[in-house]
Amino acid sequence: MDDDVLVIVDDTDLDGDPLEYRVTWSVDGLGTGYEGLELPGGVTNKGEVWTVEVIADDGEAQSEPASASVSIANSAPVMVEA
């Protein structure tokens, strides 16, 4: 079973405005077109390094980009019927 990669954002806006997020994902340094705080596990492969960049926006100003990376490790074998 492939596990989804979920980004958990812990932030507040100083004047209480609601926040929206611009999220971009890259794999091994290349853009992927994936957006959003959840990356489906089925799109990752062993040995890849996935990076997410998040920018918060309150409609008046944007945050500096924050990023995190995850290395995709080995996964359990899958039985395929012939």
C-alpha positions in Angstrom: 0.0 0.0 0.0 1.3 3.4 -1.0 1.1 6.1 1.7 0.1 9.6 0.8 2.4 12.4 1.7 0.6 15.0 3.8 1.8 18.5 4.6 0.6 19.9 7.9 0.7 23.7 8.1 0.8 25.3 11.5 0.5 29.1 11.1 -1.5 32.2 12.1 -2.1 35.5 10.5 -1.2 38.4 12.8 -4.4 40.3 12.1 -6.6 37.2 11.8 -7.1 37.1 8.1 -7.9 33.7 6.5 -4.9 32.2 4.8 -4.6 30.5 1.4 -1.6 28.4 0.4 0.3 28.1 -2.8 1.8 24.7 -2.8 4.3 23.2 -5.4 5.9 19.8 -5.5 9.1 18.8 -7.2 10.8 15.4 -7.5 14.6 15.2 -7.8 14.7 19.0 -8.5 12.1 18.9 -11.4 8.7 20.4 -11.3 5.8 17.9 -11.2 2.6 19.9 -11.7 1.2 18.6 -8.4 -0.3 21.2 -6.2 -2.1 21.0 -2.8 -1.2 19.8 0.7 -1.5 16.1 -0.1 0.6 14.1 -2.6 -0.8 10.7 -3.6 1.5 7.9 -2.6 1.0 6.1 -5.9 3.0 8.8 -7.8 6.2 8.2 -5.8 9.0 5.7 -6.5 11.8 4.3 -4.5 14.9 6.5 -4.4 13.2 9.7 -5.3 13.5 12.9 -3.3 10.2 14.9 -3.2 10.2 18.5 -2.1 7.2 20.7 -1.2 7.3 24.5 -1.1 4.4 26.4 0.6 3.7 30.1 0.5 0.9 31.5 2.7 -1.2 34.4 1.4 -3.7 36.5 3.4 -4.8 38.6 0.4 -2.5 41.5 1.5 0.9 39.9 1.7 2.7 36.6 1.2 5.0 34.7 3.4 8.5 33.7 2.6 8.5 30.2 1.0 8.9 27.3 3.4 10.0 23.9 2.1 10.5 20.3 3.3 11.8 17.2 1.5 11.2 13.5 1.9 13.2 10.6 0.5 11.1 7.7 -0.7 12.4 4.5 0.9 11.8 0.9 0.0 8.3 -0.4 0.0 6.8 -3.8 0.6 6.5 -6.2 -2.4 3.2 -6.4 -4.2 1.8 -9.7 -5.4 0.8 -9.6 -9.1 -1.2 -12.4 -10.6 0.0 -13.7 -13.9 
